[in-house]
Every structure is written in C-alpha cells, then in structure tokens.
Amino acid sequence: MTAIIVRQPAGDVTPRLWTRDFSFYFAARVVSLLGDAMMPVAAALAVGAIYGVSGVGYVLAVWTAPFVGFLVFGGVFADRIGARAMMIGADVVRAVTQGAVAVAFFAGTPPLWLLLVASALAGVAAAMFQPGVNGMVPLVAKDPQRANGTLKIADAATQLGGPVLAGLLMTLTGAGAVYLFDAGTFLLSGLCLTLIRVSVTVRGNSTTVLTDLRRGWTEFRSRSWMWSVIVVWVFFGLFVFGPYIPLGSRLIGERLGDAAYGWTMAGLGCGTVLGGLVAIRFRPARPLAAGGTVLIGFAAIPLSVALEPSLGVLIAGHIVGGFSWAFWSVMWTTSVQTLVPPEVLNRVTAYEVAGSVSGVAVGQALVGPVATVVAPRDLLLLATAVTVGVCAAVLLIRPVRNLRRAPS
C-alpha cells in the first residue's frame, strides 16, 4: 500500500485563488452541495408525508450512524491512496443509491426498508468522501482561509437555491425528480474531481490500517484545543442539530405551509453567504475565540422556530444563525487545515468529523419518540439554551480561547 504526499509550489505573498485545480474543485463542491441542500427538504416533506416525523428521523439517523462509524477508515484510505480517488469513488456510490430511491419514488411509494438501506449506503460513501473535503483544500489553494470562505459562500448559495428548487420539483414532479437530480450532482462532482491535476510524490508505506488509525488518533488526541471542542460538540449534535430538521420542518410546515419552510432554509443560506464574506476578510489572531463568540447568534435559529413568529421574523432569525455558523465554520476549518501536518490531515479530520456528528445520529433517532411526550416547541427552547451553553464552554476552555492562527 502507498501513501500520497502532495506538495504545492511556493506561492506569492498574495496567491491567486482561481487556479485550474481550485476551479474544478469549486465546481465539484457546488454541484454536490446543491444536491445536498435539496435533500433535507425532500426527506422532510416526501418521507415525512409517508412515514411521519419518526420516519424522517430514522432515515437521517441511518445515514449518520454509518457515516460516523466508517469515517475514520475514510481518513486512513484518503491518506494512503489519495483524497481525490476516494472522493470520486464515493460520488459514484452515492449516485447509484440516490438513483435507486428516485426510481422507487417514480414507481410508487418506496418501502421504508429501501429508504433505510439506501440512506445507510450513502452514509458509508459519505464517510469515504468527507475526510478529503478538508484535506483537498490546502492542495488546490495556497490561501486556505480565503478558499474556505469562498466555499462557504458557495455552500450558502446552494442553501438559497437548493430548498427552493427542491420545493418546485416536489410540487411539479414529486420526490423522484429531486432524488434523480441529486444523483446527477454526484456524477458531475465526480467528473470535475477527475479533471483536477495535483503534483504528487508517492512513497512506500508498509504500515497496517490499524497502525494508521492509531497514528491518526495520537495526532488528534495530542491537540487539546481540537478534542475539547469535539467533546462539547457532541451535546450540540444531540440537542440542536439532530432534532432541528424534523422538528423545524414540522412546526414551520404545519403553521405556515411547506413553501415557508423552503424560504426559511433560503434565509439560512443568505446568512451563510454574509458570514462567508466576512470570514474571507477578517483574520483574527485567535480564530476560535472569535468564532465561538460569533457562534452565539446560532441560537436565533431554534429560538425563532419555537416562538412561532411571522415568516419575516423566522427568516431573519435564520439569517443571523447562518451568518454565525458560516463564520465559525471557516475559523474552525482553517485552523484544522493549517495546524495539522499534511501527511496526517485526512486521518485527523476523520476523527474530528466523527466526533462532531456522533451526537447528531442519536438526536435524529430519538427526536420522534421524544416528541410524542415532550412538546416540539419545548425541545427547540432546550436547543436554544444548549447552543448558548456550547458557545460559553468553547470560550471557557483555555487552549481553545488562546489558540493562535498559523503564520502565513
């Protein structure tokens, strides 16, 4: 087995962002993110209409659980055979799974087992894909923070267009068209990734997978600023991210209609655009301290849904939350990419992401049963309080608060 080390040529003081490789990588991420932005709306509306809130939670949970379970292996393989190769293979698998669900919707009512199996396979493929998302950025861009901010803006733009497009396709043609479109985005993403050219040096590697896993864990564990944030993030996933999509779609849809849910998600995307633009320009000496402070605004998302305001106020709350989330994301991602050695970046990323979303799977699986005994509005008020608590914890942890950005 071999390991891939990618070396970028030395750049200028102000390196050019839009190189050939970054342009293809950007295109791959945009089309893939567009499809991803459509899926929560499709799952919440299409699956929810057939199998209810519990069905939506189960479909999301069986995607998240294998994603978390296999993610560390995705990091090992990405470091061994190259992130790009792993990402292309994962795109192919996800195109097949989404295409199968699309066919099932076109044929009639898909059985729950099919939705669960397809979601689980897509989760495994995403686990092989995700470590490379972080590891590829330093390979195709000489200024990671600028690249991350640009990618976050693209993410936001897809959050604006994806839900609206999903809603239109759901109304005009049904869920099958949404899933078929998603399958197409994975195919196009894989094609763009194949067109990226990076200079690589291949060296022999006689270590085992278990040894590589241990090396990645050692690197992850040695960074107290990283693992302490991930520990806090488990609670964020359990009480905020996991329950939000099923509960938010239900409360907004029942009160204001399905279109309102789409516009609310578009507001989230608009806020993310603004946060990404600010994150490109603002380079704080202590990025995680700045990011944790701004992240407090994310509490506006669950709070705005729980208070049941007008659509305008609901959208405004999601704009504030999207801004906060985008700014934190760029600060965090850039810190990981620039402070972790390139030869172990994919493995460390795998442990970081696995820990970040571990609470999400549990939250998604439990939201349906818990919502039958606790009012959804009360659960979202709890999510608001947890968000504030998470931000406070991040700022109180000294290694996180004092972490300084990498030298240019």
N, C-alpha and C positions, 0 to 999 in steps of 0.2 A: 504494500500500500504506500502511497506517496502523499506528501503534504505540499500545499501550494503556498508560496510566499510571493506576494505581488509587490513590486517596487515601483513607485511613481517617480518620474524625473523631477529634479529640483525645479521649483516654480519661482515666479517673480514675487515681489512684495505684495502686489495686488493681482493674484492669479485670475485668469479668465475662467468663468464658471461654465459657459455653454460650449464645452468641447464636444466632440463627436460622441464619445462614450457617455458623458453625462446626459446628452440629449436623448440618446436611446434609452438610458436607464430611466430618465424622467418620463419618457413616453410609456415605458413599460409600467411604471408605477401609476401613472394617471389612469390608464385604461383598467388596470386591476382594481384600483381604489374606487373607480366609478361603479364597477360591478359590486364591490363590497358594500358601497354606500346604499345600493338598492336592496341588498339582502335583508337588513333588519325590517324594512318596510314590508317587503314581500312575506317574510316569516311572520311578522306580527299580524298582518292582515289576512294572508292566504291560509297559513297554518292555523292561526287563531280562529278563523271562521269555521274551521272543520273540527279542531281538537281543543279549542279554548286556550286560556292562559297557561294551563298546565302543559298542553301540547307544545306551545311556543317555548316554555322553559325547558322542557325535555330535549327538544331539537337543538336549542342553543347549548345546553349542558353537554350533550353527547359529542358536540363539536369541540367544546372547550376541554373536556377531560382527556381525550387522546392527544390533543394539542399540547397540553401541559406534560403528559406522560412521555411523549416521544421527542419533545423539544430539545432535550439535552443531547440526544443522539443526532438530531439535525445539526447541532453545533459541531459535534465531532466530525461528521461527514463533510460539512462545509469547510472545516479547516483541513481535511485530508484531501478531498478531490476538487475543492473549489466551490465557492458560494454560488457562482453563476450556474454551474452544472446542476446543482441541487435545486435551484430555483426554477430552472427550465423543466426538470422532471416533475416537480410539484405542480407547475402550471398545467402540464398535460393531464395529470391525475385529476385535478380539480375541474378541468374542462369536461372530463368524462362523467364525473359524479353530478355536476350541475346539469349536464345534458340529459342524463338519465331521469333526474327529477322533472325536468322540463317535459320530456316525453310522457311521463306519468301524469302530469297535470293536463297535458293536451288530450290524453286518452280518457280522463275522467277524474275521479277522486283518488289520489295516491294513498296507499295504506300507510299507517304510521310507521310500521317497521321499515319500509323503504326510505322514508324521510330520515329515520334514525340512522340506518346503515350508511346512506349517502353522506349525512352530516358527519358521522364518525370518520369515514374515509377522507373526507375533505379536511377534517381536523388533523389527521395524521400527515396529509400532504402539506398543510399549512405549517406544521411543526418542522418539516424538512425545509420549508421556504423561508420562514421568519428570521432565523439567525443571519442569513445572507443579506437581508434588508439592511441591517445595521452595518454588517461587515463590508458591503459593497460601496457604501458612500465614500469612505476615505480612498477607495481605489479609483473612483471615477471623478472625484472632485478634490482639489487642493485646499479648499476652504470649507471644512465640514459644516461649520455653523451656518454659513450662507447657503450651502446646499440643503441642510436640514430645514432651514426656514422656507426655502423655495418649495421643497417637497411638502412641507406642512400647508403652505398656501394651496398647492395642488390638491392636497387632501381636503382642504376646506372647500375648494371649488367643486369637487365631486360630492361633498356633503350638501352643497347647494343644488346641484343638478340631479344627483342620484335619486333622492327621495321623490322629487317632482316627476322625474322620468318613470320611476317605479309606479307611482300613483297613476300616471297616464296609461302606462301599459296594462296595469291591473284593471283599469276602467274599460279600456278599449278592447283588450285581447285576453286578459286573465293572467294568472300566475305563471303559466307555461312560458309566455313570452319573456317575462322577467328572468326566469332561470335560464332560458336559452341565450338571452343577451349576456348574462353573467358568464356562461360557458365560453362565449365568443371573446369576452375580455381576457380570459385566461390564455386562450390561444394566441391572441395578439400580443399579450405581455411576453409569453414565451418566445415569440418571433423577434421582438425587439431585443430581448436579452441575448439571443444568439448572435445579434449583429454587433454586440459590444466587443471591442478588442482591448485587452489589457496585457501589459508586458508581465510575464510570469517567469519565475525560476523554480524548477522542480528539483526537490532533493529527496533522497531516500528516507524512509520512515519505517522503522521496524517495531514501533510500539503497538500495543494492543488497544482495542477500543476502550477497555476498562482503564488502562493507563491514561489514555487521553481524557477520559471522563474525570479521573482523579486530578489530573493537572488542571483542567478547567475549574473544578471545584476549589482547588487550592488557591488559584488566582482570584476566584470570586470571593472566597472567604477572607482573603488577606486584605480586602478593601472594606473597611468598616463603614465608610460612607455609602457604599453600594448595598451591602446586605442589610444594613439597618433601615434603609428606605424600603427595601423589598418586604421586610417584616411588617412594617407599617402598612404597606400597600395591600397586604392580604385582607386587612379589615376594609379597605377601600373597595376591593373587588367583591367581598362578601355582602356588604351592606349598601353599596352605592351602584357600582357598575352592573353587578349581577341582576338585581331586581329592576333596574331602571327601565330597560326596553319593554319587558312585558307589562309592567305597571304603567309606564308612561303612555304607551300606545293605547292601553285600555281606558285610562282616565281621560285622556285627551280625545280619543275617538268617540267614546260614549257621550261626552259632553258637547263637543264642538264638531264632530264628524271626522272621517278618515282624511279628508283633504287638509284639515287643520294640523293633523299630526305630520303630514308631509311638509307643510310650511314651517312648522316648529323645528323640524330637523334641518330645513334650509337655513333658518336663523342660526342654528348651531354652526353650520358651515360658514356663514358670513362672519361670525365671531372668530372662527378659526383663521380665516383669511387675515383679519386685522391683527390677531395675535402673532401669526407668522411674519407679517410685515414688520412689526415692532421687533420681533426676535432677530431678524436679519441685521438690523441696525444697532440694537442695544447689546453691548458686550460687557456685562458686569464682571467685576473682579471675582465675585463669589456667586457663580451662576445658580447653584442650588438654593442658596439663601434667597436670591431674588425670585427664582421660580416658585419656591414654596410660599413666599409672600403673595405673589400674584394669584396663585392657585386657589386662595380662599374664595375668589369670585366664582369658582365652580359650584359652590353651594347654591347659587342662584338657579341652577337647573332643577334639582329636585324640589326646592322650595317653591319655585314658580308653578310647578305642576300641582303640588299639594295644596296651594292656596286657591286654586281654581279661578284665576283672574281672566280677563278678556284675552283674546288671541294676541293683540298687540303687546300686552304686558308679558304674555307667555313667550313670545318670540324674543322680546328684549332680554328676558332672563336667560334664554339660551344663547343669545349673542354674547352676553357677559361671560357665561360659562365657557363658551367656545374660545373666546379670547384668552381666558385664564389657562385653559387646558393646552392650547397651542404654545403659549409662551413657556410653560413648564416643560412640555414635551421637547422643545428644541434645546432648552438648557440641559435637560437630563441626557438626551441622546448624544449631544455634542460632547458632554463630559465623559460618557462611556467610550465614545469613539476615539477621543484624543488622549485619554488617560490609561487605556488598556493596551498592552503590546499587540501589534497586528497579528502575530502568529497564534495568539490565543483569543482574539477578539470574538470570533464566532461562538466558541465554547462558552466564554464568559457571558456573552449576550444571551445564549440559550438558558443559562441558569437565571439570569436576570429576568428574562421574559417569563420563564416558567413560574418563578416566584411571584411575579407581578399579577399573573392571571389565575393563580391557583385558587384564590378566593372567589373568582368570578364563577367558576363551574359550580361550586357549592351554592352560591347565591342564586344562580339560574335554576338549579334543580329544586331548591326549596321554596322559591317565590310563589309557586302555585299553591301548594298545601298551606303555607303560612298565610297567604292572602285570604284563605277561607275562614280563618279565625281572627286575623288582625286586619283592620281596615287598610286598604291600599294607601289612602291618604296618610295614615299614621306611619306606615312604613317609609314613605317618602320624607316625612318630617324627621324620622330617625336617620335617613340617609343624609339629610342636610346637616344634622348635628355631627355625624361621623365625618363628613367632609371637613368641617371646621376643626374637628379633633385631629384628623390626619395631618392637616397643614400645620397645626400647632406642634404636633410631635416632630415633624420634619425640621421645623425651625429650632426646636429644643435640643436636638441631637447635635452635639458639638462637631464631630467630624463632617457632618453634612453642612451645617451652617458655615463652617470655616473653610470648606473646600474651595480652592482657587482654580481658575481656569488654566488650561495648559498654555505654555508660551507659544506664541505664533511661530 
